[in-house]
Amino acid sequence: MPNSTWIGVAGFIGRETLLEDGAFIGSNVNLIAPVVVKSNAYICAGTTVDKNVEADEFVIGRVRQESKPQRAKAYLNKNND
């Protein structure tokens, strides 16, 4: 499971993540407990999962890039004042 993050609250019973056999977790995936990823499910890279994933389900949850020309300098200046 390359570069995946499992997010949970330490010490809380029932806040665990379960991965069944054959589940594929792509790079840079965030699994927010409690979730169950059932057998042979496929979660694409960069996806944040906060709901259970059914068997043989294909999950993708990314937002497309949005570029704002000529906005970086104004953003950086606003946040450094």
N, C-alpha and C positions, 0 to 999 in steps of 0.2 A: 504494500500500500504506500506508494511514493508520495511524500509531502502532503499528507492528509492531516486534518485537525479534528480531534474529537472534543466537543465542547460540552461540558456537564458541570454540575454543581457538586463538589466533593462533599461526601457525608450524607447525601440524601438517598434514601432507599428508593428503588424503582426508577432512578434517573440514569439508567444505563443504556448503552447502545449495543445492539445484537446484530452480528453479521452472520448470515447463514451460508452454507457451503456454496461455492461457485459465484458469490457476489463479487463484482468488479467495482473498485473504487478508484476513479481517476485522480490524477495529480491535482493538488491544491483544492481538494474537496473539504468542506466543513460539515461535519455531522453534529447536529445540535440535539443533545439527549433530552428526553428519551426517544429514540427511534429504533425501528427494526428494519433491516435491509434483508429481504427474503432471498431465497436461492435463485441463482442465475440472473439477478438484477444487475443492471449496468448503470453506473452513475458517471456522467461525463465530467471531465476536468473543469475545475473552476466553479462547480455547483455547490450551493449551500442547501443542505437537506434538513428540514425541520418537521417533516411528516414521514410516516412509515412508507416504505417502498415495497410494493408487491412483487411476487415471484415473476421473473422474466419481464420486468418492467424496465424501460429505457428512460432515464431521467436526465434532463438538461435544464439548467436554470441560470442562465447568464444574461446580463444586460449588454446590449450592443454598445460599442464605443461611440461616444458623442464628442466631437471636437468643437471647440469654441475659439476661432482664430483671434489672435491679438488680445487674449484675456489673461494669459499667465502672469505677466508683469503686474497688472492691476490687482490680481488675486494675491500675489506674494506681498505686494506693498501694503495691502489692506490688513493682512495678517501679521505684519511685522511692526506695526505702529504701536 
